[in-house]
Amino acid sequence: MNESQKYQVILHGMTGGNVAKTCKEFGISRTLYYRWYNAYMQQGIAGLGKKERKPAMPNQVDRKTERTILQYVLRFPQDGPRRIYEGSRSCVPRLYLFSGYSIHRQFSEGR
């Protein structure tokens, strides 16, 4: 549904007074209705639009760190993840936040 259709559903629920009946009529769950309703109350019609969803990846390595690790790997291709971690730590101050396994995952994911 687009913003105007969601708005019509919310209006129907507000004016009709029976949210369960409105949800049944429009074929949506009450949870979804209240999600739309709360978004509308907080942000107006703009809150009913599509939101960009980005997955939360707390362990994602930033591009600069990734490049530094890759440069190390190119210089020392025989080193495994643990040695890469130890060798790159002096070049990348924040690398202590990552484990050798995180570095291994970077390469196994095809980066």
PyMOL commands that set and color helices and strands:
alter all, ss='L'
color gray80, all
select helices_A, chain A and resi 3-16+19-26+30-48+63-75+81-88+93-97+100-108
alter helices_A, ss='H'
color red, helices_A
deselect
rebuild
show_as cartoon
